[in-house]
Amino acid sequence: MNIDGQPYRTIWESPKEPGMIQIIDQRQLPFQFVVEDLQTVEDVAVAIADMHVRGAGCIGATAGYGMWLATREAAQASDPGASLVASAERLLETRPTAVNLRWAVTRQLEALKVLSPDKWVKESQNVARNIADEDADACTRIGQHGLKIIEKLAAKKPFVNVLTHCNAGWLAFVDYGSATAPIYAAHDAGIPVHVWVDETRPRNQGARLTAWELGQHGVPHTVIVDNAGGHLMQRGQVDMVITGTDRTTHTGDVANKIGTYLKALAAKDNEVPFYVALPSSTFDWEITDGFEIPIEERSPDEVTIMGGVAEGRADESDIRLTPEGSAAANPAFDVTPRHLITGLITERGICEANASAIAALFPEHAKKQD
Ligand code: MRU
C-alpha cells in the first residue's frame, strides 16, 4: 500500500545491508513514520513481543524472516542444530495467541530439517520470502471475495457502512490486510464505502493504525469509541461488520482483539452480517474448541496509561488514566463463537464458520484430521 504515494510492505529485506530486515515501527504511528532495522533473532523477538510489529500475518512474516536470521546465527555456532532450535523457541515464546507465529516457525523448521546446515541460510531466505509473498497474495484474494459482499450491499444503498475492530489492515499483514482488503477493493472499484473504526482500547490499534492507513488510501472513515457500535447498529447505520482474527479454529470459533465478541453479539441482535476475514495461515487445524485458544494477558500498564500527542507538540507522551493503586486487568483477545459469525472470507472464497464448510474449502487439512 502507499504511504505519501510511495509503495510499502510492512517488512522487507534491506536493499543496502545483506542479512538485515526492515520493518515499520508501528508503535510510533500515526505520529511518526519510523523504519526499524532488525539484525538478530533477539531484535526480531523484541519487535514481536513489544509490538513494533503486530497483527497475525505481519507477526508470521516477521517470524519467518526471524528464522532466516536464526540460520545465519546458527552458521556461526558450534552446534548449529541447537542454535536453530533455541532461536525458534525464543521466537515462539513472544506472543501466544496469533497462530501465524507458530505456523511460520514450524514451516521454516520443516523445510530445514531435511537439509544439511550449510544449505539452511539460502533455503530459509526463500521460505521467508514465500511466506511474505503468499501473505500479500492471500490478502489480495480475500479482497476480491469480500468485494462481492460489498457489491451486493451497494446495489441496495447509496453507500455502504462497514464497521471494523482493531487493525486487521495492511499493517497487520504484509500488504492489503484481511478485514480491510474488501474495503480497499470496493473503494478502488468506485463503490462509496465508509468505515466505522472502533478505537480498540487499550492500545488503540483502530484509532491509531486503521484510521491512519484508511486515511493514507483515501477511504472515508470515522473513529468511534469501542462502546458505540451497538448504538449505531440499532439505528441502521452499520451494513456489515468485518474483523480480522489472530486464530480461528477449524470449527469456526474466532479469537480476535478484545471486544470483538461484544460487537458480534450486537450484530446478531440487530441482524447485521458479521464477517471475519483471514488467510488460511490463521486457521488452527488442531484446536476444536475456541476456548482452548491461549489468550494473551498483557501488562496492566496498557490500561492505566495511554500514549498520545498533546496539541501543538510533535513528540508522544504518556498520561495516567486511573487512580494510583487501582488494579487493572488486560486480556488482549476474546473468542467469538461460530454461531455469531455470518461467514469467513478466505483466500479461497467465503464459507460458513463451521467445520464442514471450512474443510470443503481446505480439504488438504481436513484429511489431516482423520
Ligand atoms: O495485539 P495485536 O495488535 O497484535 O492484535 C492483533 C490485531 O490486530 C487484531 O486482533 C486483528 O483484528 C487480527 S490480526 C490480523
Residues whose N, C-alpha, C, O or C-beta is under 5 A from the ligand:
A	BS01	MRU	R54 G55 A56 G57 H165 C166 N167 A168 A172 Q205 G244 T245 D246 N256 K257
